[in-house]
Amino acid sequence: MMERMIMDKIVEQVVTALSHVNEADLLVKPIPVGVSNRHIHLSAEHMEKLFGCGKKLTRQKELIQAGQFAAAEKVILVGPKGVLQGVRVLGPLRETTQIEISRTDGFGLGVVPPFRDSGDIKGSPGIVVVGPSGAVTLQEGVICAARHVHMYNDDARYFGVSDGDHVTIVIDGERGLSFNNVFVRVGPKCRLEFHIDTDEANAAGLKTGDKVILPQHMEV
């Protein structure tokens, strides 16, 4: 009888302890954070105008997403109200030049970049880009990259999502919050990573390498 009472007490204590554990932490794969600072993607034409004929990007750091890298090359952005120095070029080169900044960067430059998925630059503000060998005046191309999460095919199956879905990402911790309308990008070359800009990261107290969770597939 005494042994049974002791056993029941132990079971009760275990159940109580488990009730305080975040279920999502136990069951859901964590997603690493990638905080995206201001940067520019260049077309081959603009690369030549800014850095000189025959100049190629110098790989400085490989990024998590396959084939992408931070280059040693940097440019200056000149807006109606201000200048941003040392804006890094990301490779490889693209068909169209695109600049990704935060809204805070936009205030300093005097432009209002819209929140867009990468590649969607139609109707976005233009700006002047200055390199060591010349300058380019863009008529459009400045955006705030919409927050998104990259997933390999197996990750998408694990989370129960598909390419193009929108989900909610949950951040735990001292400044815990949820990010809605997170665009899902799925592909064989994608690596699991949640991308936000510096404004969003600061609001949530996040840095590159931190972990967030997708508790379930929640369309928003």
C-alpha positions as a Markdown table, in Angstrom:
| # | Residue | x | y | z |
|---|---|---|---|---|
| 1 | Met | 0.0 | 0.0 | 0.0 |
| 2 | Met | 2.8 | 2.4 | 1.0 |
| 3 | Glu | 4.7 | 1.5 | -2.2 |
| 4 | Arg | 1.6 | 2.3 | -4.3 |
| 5 | Met | 1.2 | 5.7 | -2.6 |
| 6 | Ile | 4.9 | 6.5 | -3.3 |
| 7 | Met | 4.5 | 5.5 | -6.9 |
| 8 | Asp | 1.4 | 7.6 | -7.3 |
| 9 | Lys | 3.2 | 10.6 | -5.8 |
| 10 | Ile | 6.1 | 10.2 | -8.2 |
| 11 | Val | 3.8 | 10.0 | -11.2 |
| 12 | Glu | 2.0 | 13.1 | -10.0 |
| 13 | Gln | 5.3 | 15.0 | -9.7 |
| 14 | Val | 6.4 | 14.0 | -13.2 |
| 15 | Val | 3.1 | 15.0 | -14.8 |
| 16 | Thr | 3.3 | 18.4 | -13.0 |
| 17 | Ala | 6.8 | 19.0 | -14.2 |
| 18 | Leu | 6.0 | 18.1 | -17.8 |
| 19 | Ser | 3.0 | 20.4 | -17.8 |
| 20 | His | 5.5 | 23.4 | -17.5 |
| 21 | Val | 7.5 | 22.3 | -20.5 |
| 22 | Asn | 6.7 | 24.1 | -23.7 |
| 23 | Glu | 5.1 | 21.4 | -25.9 |
| 24 | Ala | 6.4 | 23.1 | -29.1 |
| 25 | Asp | 10.0 | 22.9 | -27.8 |
| 26 | Leu | 9.5 | 19.1 | -27.4 |
| 27 | Leu | 7.8 | 18.4 | -30.7 |
| 28 | Val | 8.8 | 21.0 | -33.3 |
| 29 | Lys | 12.1 | 21.3 | -35.1 |
| 30 | Pro | 13.7 | 24.7 | -34.3 |
| 31 | Ile | 14.4 | 27.0 | -37.3 |
| 32 | Pro | 17.6 | 29.0 | -37.3 |
| 33 | Val | 17.3 | 32.8 | -37.8 |
| 34 | Gly | 19.2 | 34.7 | -40.5 |
| 35 | Val | 19.1 | 38.5 | -39.9 |
| 36 | Ser | 19.4 | 40.3 | -43.3 |
| 37 | Asn | 21.3 | 43.6 | -43.1 |
| 38 | Arg | 21.1 | 46.1 | -46.0 |
| 39 | His | 22.6 | 44.7 | -49.2 |
| 40 | Ile | 22.4 | 44.8 | -53.0 |
| 41 | His | 22.1 | 42.2 | -55.8 |
| 42 | Leu | 23.7 | 43.4 | -59.0 |
| 43 | Ser | 23.1 | 42.6 | -62.7 |
| 44 | Ala | 26.1 | 41.9 | -64.9 |
| 45 | Glu | 25.6 | 45.3 | -66.6 |
| 46 | His | 25.6 | 47.3 | -63.4 |
| 47 | Met | 28.5 | 45.3 | -62.0 |
| 48 | Glu | 30.6 | 46.4 | -64.9 |
| 49 | Lys | 29.5 | 50.0 | -64.6 |
| 50 | Leu | 30.2 | 50.2 | -60.9 |
| 51 | Phe | 33.4 | 48.1 | -60.6 |
| 52 | Gly | 34.9 | 48.1 | -64.1 |
| 53 | Cys | 35.0 | 45.9 | -67.2 |
| 54 | Gly | 35.9 | 42.3 | -66.5 |
| 55 | Lys | 35.6 | 42.7 | -62.7 |
| 56 | Lys | 34.2 | 39.7 | -60.9 |
| 57 | Leu | 32.7 | 39.4 | -57.4 |
| 58 | Thr | 35.2 | 38.4 | -54.7 |
| 59 | Arg | 33.7 | 35.7 | -52.5 |
| 60 | Gln | 34.2 | 36.6 | -48.8 |
| 61 | Lys | 31.7 | 34.5 | -46.9 |
| 62 | Glu | 29.4 | 31.6 | -48.0 |
| 63 | Leu | 25.8 | 32.1 | -46.9 |
| 64 | Ile | 23.5 | 29.3 | -45.7 |
| 65 | Gln | 21.4 | 29.2 | -48.8 |
| 66 | Ala | 23.2 | 27.1 | -51.4 |
| 67 | Gly | 25.3 | 29.0 | -54.0 |
| 68 | Gln | 24.8 | 32.4 | -52.3 |
| 69 | Phe | 27.7 | 34.4 | -50.8 |
| 70 | Ala | 28.6 | 37.8 | -49.4 |
| 71 | Ala | 31.1 | 39.5 | -51.6 |
| 72 | Ala | 34.0 | 41.8 | -50.6 |
| 73 | Glu | 32.7 | 44.5 | -52.9 |
| 74 | Lys | 30.6 | 47.3 | -51.4 |
| 75 | Val | 28.7 | 50.3 | -52.8 |
| 76 | Ile | 27.3 | 53.6 | -51.7 |
| 77 | Leu | 23.6 | 54.4 | -51.9 |
| 78 | Val | 22.6 | 58.0 | -52.4 |
| 79 | Gly | 19.0 | 59.0 | -51.8 |
| 80 | Pro | 17.0 | 62.3 | -51.8 |
| 81 | Lys | 17.8 | 62.9 | -48.1 |
| 82 | Gly | 20.9 | 60.9 | -47.2 |
| 83 | Val | 23.7 | 58.4 | -48.0 |
| 84 | Leu | 24.4 | 54.9 | -46.9 |
| 85 | Gln | 28.1 | 53.8 | -47.1 |
| 86 | Gly | 29.4 | 50.3 | -47.3 |
| 87 | Val | 26.4 | 48.5 | -48.6 |
| 88 | Arg | 27.6 | 44.9 | -49.3 |
| 89 | Val | 27.1 | 43.1 | -52.6 |
| 90 | Leu | 25.7 | 39.6 | -52.4 |
| 91 | Gly | 26.4 | 37.1 | -55.1 |
| 92 | Pro | 25.9 | 35.6 | -57.6 |
| 93 | Leu | 24.9 | 38.2 | -60.1 |
| 94 | Arg | 21.3 | 38.4 | -61.1 |
| 95 | Glu | 19.3 | 39.5 | -64.2 |
| 96 | Thr | 18.1 | 42.6 | -62.4 |
| 97 | Thr | 19.6 | 44.8 | -59.8 |
| 98 | Gln | 17.7 | 44.8 | -56.5 |
| 99 | Ile | 18.5 | 46.6 | -53.2 |
| 100 | Glu | 17.1 | 45.3 | -49.9 |
| 101 | Ile | 17.1 | 47.7 | -46.9 |
| 102 | Ser | 15.0 | 48.2 | -43.8 |
| 103 | Arg | 12.4 | 50.9 | -43.3 |
| 104 | Thr | 14.8 | 52.6 | -40.9 |
| 105 | Asp | 17.4 | 52.7 | -43.7 |
| 106 | Gly | 14.7 | 54.2 | -45.9 |
| 107 | Phe | 14.0 | 57.0 | -43.5 |
| 108 | Gly | 17.7 | 58.1 | -43.6 |
| 109 | Leu | 17.8 | 57.9 | -47.4 |
| 110 | Gly | 14.5 | 59.6 | -48.0 |
| 111 | Val | 12.8 | 56.7 | -49.7 |
| 112 | Val | 9.9 | 54.5 | -48.7 |
| 113 | Pro | 10.7 | 50.9 | -49.8 |
| 114 | Pro | 7.6 | 48.6 | -50.1 |
| 115 | Phe | 7.5 | 45.2 | -48.4 |
| 116 | Arg | 8.0 | 42.8 | -51.3 |
| 117 | Asp | 9.1 | 39.3 | -52.1 |
| 118 | Ser | 12.5 | 39.1 | -53.7 |
| 119 | Gly | 12.3 | 39.9 | -57.4 |
| 120 | Asp | 9.1 | 41.9 | -57.2 |
| 121 | Ile | 10.5 | 45.4 | -57.7 |
| 122 | Lys | 7.9 | 46.9 | -60.1 |
| 123 | Gly | 6.9 | 50.4 | -58.9 |
| 124 | Ser | 9.4 | 50.4 | -56.1 |
| 125 | Pro | 11.6 | 53.5 | -55.5 |
| 126 | Gly | 14.8 | 54.2 | -57.4 |
| 127 | Ile | 18.1 | 55.4 | -56.1 |
| 128 | Val | 21.7 | 56.2 | -57.1 |
| 129 | Val | 24.3 | 53.5 | -56.6 |
| 130 | Val | 27.9 | 54.6 | -56.5 |
| 131 | Gly | 30.9 | 52.2 | -57.0 |
| 132 | Pro | 34.7 | 52.7 | -57.4 |
| 133 | Ser | 34.4 | 52.9 | -61.2 |
| 134 | Gly | 31.1 | 54.7 | -61.7 |
| 135 | Ala | 27.5 | 55.3 | -60.7 |
| 136 | Val | 24.2 | 53.9 | -61.8 |
| 137 | Thr | 20.8 | 55.7 | -61.4 |
| 138 | Leu | 18.1 | 53.1 | -60.8 |
| 139 | Gln | 14.5 | 54.0 | -61.7 |
| 140 | Glu | 13.2 | 51.2 | -59.4 |
| 141 | Gly | 14.6 | 48.4 | -57.3 |
| 142 | Val | 14.6 | 49.4 | -53.6 |
| 143 | Ile | 12.5 | 47.1 | -51.4 |
| 144 | Cys | 12.1 | 45.8 | -47.9 |
| 145 | Ala | 12.3 | 42.1 | -48.3 |
| 146 | Ala | 9.2 | 40.5 | -46.9 |
| 147 | Arg | 9.9 | 38.1 | -44.1 |
| 148 | His | 10.2 | 34.5 | -45.3 |
| 149 | Val | 11.4 | 31.0 | -44.4 |
| 150 | His | 13.5 | 28.8 | -46.6 |
| 151 | Met | 12.8 | 25.1 | -46.5 |
| 152 | Tyr | 14.3 | 22.0 | -48.1 |
| 153 | Asn | 11.7 | 19.6 | -49.5 |
| 154 | Asp | 12.0 | 17.3 | -46.5 |
| 155 | Asp | 11.5 | 20.2 | -44.1 |
| 156 | Ala | 8.3 | 21.3 | -45.9 |
| 157 | Arg | 6.9 | 17.8 | -45.5 |
| 158 | Tyr | 7.9 | 17.8 | -41.8 |
| 159 | Phe | 6.1 | 21.1 | -41.2 |
| 160 | Gly | 3.2 | 20.3 | -43.5 |
| 161 | Val | 3.6 | 23.3 | -45.7 |
| 162 | Ser | 4.1 | 23.9 | -49.4 |
| 163 | Asp | 6.0 | 26.5 | -51.5 |
| 164 | Gly | 4.0 | 29.8 | -51.5 |
| 165 | Asp | 2.2 | 29.2 | -48.2 |
| 166 | His | 2.1 | 31.8 | -45.5 |
| 167 | Val | 2.7 | 30.8 | -41.9 |
| 168 | Thr | 3.1 | 32.2 | -38.4 |
| 169 | Ile | 6.6 | 32.0 | -36.7 |
| 170 | Val | 6.7 | 32.1 | -32.9 |
| 171 | Ile | 9.6 | 33.7 | -31.0 |
| 172 | Asp | 10.1 | 32.7 | -27.4 |
| 173 | Gly | 12.2 | 34.6 | -24.8 |
| 174 | Glu | 12.2 | 38.0 | -23.1 |
| 175 | Arg | 10.7 | 39.8 | -26.1 |
| 176 | Gly | 8.7 | 36.9 | -27.4 |
| 177 | Leu | 6.2 | 37.6 | -30.1 |
| 178 | Ser | 4.8 | 36.1 | -33.3 |
| 179 | Phe | 5.5 | 37.0 | -36.9 |
| 180 | Asn | 2.5 | 36.5 | -39.2 |
| 181 | Asn | 2.4 | 36.4 | -43.0 |
| 182 | Val | 5.7 | 34.6 | -43.3 |
| 183 | Phe | 6.2 | 33.5 | -46.9 |
| 184 | Val | 7.4 | 29.9 | -47.4 |
| 185 | Arg | 10.0 | 29.1 | -50.0 |
| 186 | Val | 10.5 | 25.4 | -50.7 |
| 187 | Gly | 13.1 | 24.0 | -53.0 |
| 188 | Pro | 15.8 | 21.3 | -53.4 |
| 189 | Lys | 18.6 | 23.9 | -52.9 |
| 190 | Cys | 16.9 | 25.7 | -49.9 |
| 191 | Arg | 18.3 | 25.3 | -46.4 |
| 192 | Leu | 16.1 | 25.7 | -43.4 |
| 193 | Glu | 16.3 | 29.4 | -42.3 |
| 194 | Phe | 14.0 | 32.2 | -41.2 |
| 195 | His | 14.9 | 35.5 | -42.9 |
| 196 | Ile | 14.0 | 38.9 | -41.3 |
| 197 | Asp | 15.4 | 42.4 | -41.6 |
| 198 | Thr | 17.2 | 44.3 | -38.9 |
| 199 | Asp | 14.1 | 46.2 | -37.8 |
| 200 | Glu | 12.2 | 43.0 | -37.2 |
| 201 | Ala | 15.2 | 41.4 | -35.5 |
| 202 | Asn | 15.6 | 44.3 | -33.1 |
| 203 | Ala | 11.9 | 44.3 | -32.2 |
| 204 | Ala | 12.1 | 40.6 | -31.2 |
| 205 | Gly | 15.6 | 40.7 | -29.7 |
| 206 | Leu | 16.9 | 38.2 | -32.3 |
| 207 | Lys | 20.3 | 37.7 | -33.9 |
| 208 | Thr | 21.6 | 35.4 | -36.6 |
| 209 | Gly | 21.8 | 31.9 | -35.3 |
| 210 | Asp | 19.0 | 32.2 | -32.8 |
| 211 | Lys | 16.1 | 29.6 | -33.1 |
| 212 | Val | 12.4 | 30.2 | -33.7 |
| 213 | Ile | 9.5 | 27.7 | -34.1 |
| 214 | Leu | 6.7 | 27.0 | -36.5 |
| 215 | Pro | 4.3 | 25.2 | -34.1 |
| 216 | Gln | 2.0 | 24.1 | -36.9 |
| 217 | His | 0.9 | 25.1 | -40.4 |
| 218 | Met | -1.2 | 28.2 | -39.8 |
| 219 | Glu | -2.5 | 29.9 | -42.9 |
| 220 | Val | -2.9 | 33.7 | -42.4 |
